[in-house]
Amino acid sequence: MSGGGFVPEDVFEQYADDYDRWFEEHPAEYRAELARVRVLLPPIVPSSVEVGVGSGRFAAPLGIPLGIEPSPALCRMARQRGIEVIRAIGEAIPFRDASIPSVLMVTVICFLEDPPRVLAELRRILVPGGAVVLAFIERGGPTHKKYLHEGGKGRFLSRARFYSKEEVQALLETAGFRITAVDPRAGFCVIAAQKS
């Protein structure tokens, strides 16, 4: 969930346990989000990666072995869930060009200072035709409105910059991706795209 320089890292450091606890306290919503991401995710291989892996709540059940995460506290949690985590930011991912087949980013784009730069990094590390799946809370949607009034996620989301589905699609297309699927239900939008 934490991804770049827009939200101070110390927010995630200070509230890492609160952030992670949200998934325990909202099992139905968590399972629904996980299921919708799983549908659009390509088959997972040993070099699949989640950028902004957070505490590993998506990577672990989806079988994604690698994670990028700037927050030390969240890195520790993800490692406890069996993820190999590299402490880094989305604007400077320490992988070779064209070396990764698929990337997942869940509720990360809203915390990035420079989304085009991060999307350019994703395109750089992906193999030709590689897949990116972005899941995010759509601005003004039911999920956005609900979470902003909750203590757990609201603490983080109050620092976020939200986008519409169309804005995220435009960002992806400008970065050199072709949209392959969009699931916008309930304001938790999941977009799959391919490096073109």
N, C-alpha and C positions, 0 to 999 in steps of 0.2 A: 504494500500500500504506500510505502514511502518511496519516492523515486528520484528526486532531484533537489534543486536548491530553493524551490519556492516556499515550502514549509520548513521552518528551521528544524534541523535534525533533533535538537533537544526536546522538541514537542513529542516526537516518537520515542525518544529515550525516556522521558519523564513518565509517559503514559503507555508504555509498551504493554504492560500487564492488562490495563483497561482495554486497549485495542484488541488484544488477543482474546480477552474474556468475552467480548461481544459475540464471538462465534458460538461460544458455549450457551450464552443467554438467548440467542436467536437461532436455534437449530433449524427450524423450518425455512427461514429466509436464506440461511447459509446453504442448506442442501439444494434449494431451488436455484440459487446463483451458480453453484458448483455444477449442477446438472445442465444448465443452459450453456455454460462455458464448455463442458465436456462434449456436447453435441457438435460444436463448431471447431473443436481442436483437431488438428491432424494426428495421425498415429505418433505416439511418443517414442523417441529413440534416445540413446545415451547422451546425445549432445543437444537435446531440447532444453530450453532455458526459460525461466520466468524472470523478467526484469522488474525490480521492485517487489521481490518475493515476500517481503514483510516477515511474518512469523511462520510462513510455510503452509498456511491454511488452505491454499489452492494447490500449490506444487505437490505437496505430499500425497493427498488423495488422488490427484490426477496422474501421479507417477512421473512428474517432471523432476529429473535428477539434479539440475543445476539452477542456482539462483544468483541474482545480482541484487545487492541491498546496501544502502549507505549506513543504516542505523545499527550500531553494534549490539544493542539489546535485542532487536528483531533478528539479527543474524544468528545470535545464540539460540533463540527459539526455533528458527528454521533448521539449524543444525541438529537440534534435539529431535526434530521430526524426520531426520535422515536426509536432508538436502545438503548438497555440497554448495556452500555459499561463498561467493567472492565479494568482499566489501568494496563497492565501487558505486559510481553514479551513472545514471542513464545517458548522460552527455559524454561519457568517456568509458565505453565498455571494453574491458581488456580481452577481447577475442580477435582473432585474425579475420581479415576480409573473407567473405563468402565461406564461412566455416560452420554456420549454425543452420539447421533445417527449419526450425520453428521457434517462435518467441510468443510468450504470453505476457500480457500486462493487464492487471486487474486493479481498478480504481487507483491508477497511478497518474494518468494524464492530467487529472485535475490538480495535482501537486507539483507539476513541472514548471520551472521558470521559463524554459525554452522548448516547448513541445516539438517544433520543427527540427531542432538540433538532435533531440532524442530519436525522433523517427528516422532522421538521416543515419544515425548510428545503427538503428535496427536494420535499415536497408543495407548498410555496409557489411554487417556481420552475417546477414542471411545469404544462403546459397541462391543461385538463380532459380526463380520460381518458389523460393522459400515462403513460408506462411507466417503471418502475424495475426494474433487474436487479441483484440483490445476490448476489455469490458470496463464500463464506466457508468457513473450515475449521471443521467441526462439532466441538464439544467431545467428547472421548473417542473420536472416529472414527479409522480407520486412518491417515488423512493427518495428523491432529493428533499421534498417537503417533510417527509416522515423523519428522516435521519437528522435533519437540522434541529428538530425539537427533542431529540434524544440526547442523553448525557454522553454515552459511550462514543459512538461515531461522530456525533455532533461536535465534540471537542476538536476533532481533526478537520471535519468538513467545513467548519466555520472559517478555516484558513485556506480553503480550496477555491479554485477558479473553475467554474463549471462550463461545459460546452453542450451544444445541441448535437444531435445525431448528424445533422448536415454539416456542421462545422468540423466534426471529427473525420467524417468521410472526405471532406475537402482537404484537410491536413494530410490525410493518408495519400490521397491522389496526387497532391502537390509534391509529396516526398517520393513519388515513384512507385506507388502501390496500386493494384487493381482490386476493387472491392469484390468479394465473392459471395458474401452472405451477411445479412443484417437481421438481428433479433432484438427489437426495441421494447419488448413487453415491460410494462409496469415502471418504465423509466430507468430500469437497469439494462442498459443497451450493450449488446455483444456484437462486435463487427469482426468478420474474418476478411483478410486481404492477402494478396499474393505479391511478392516482389516482381515487378514487370520489367 
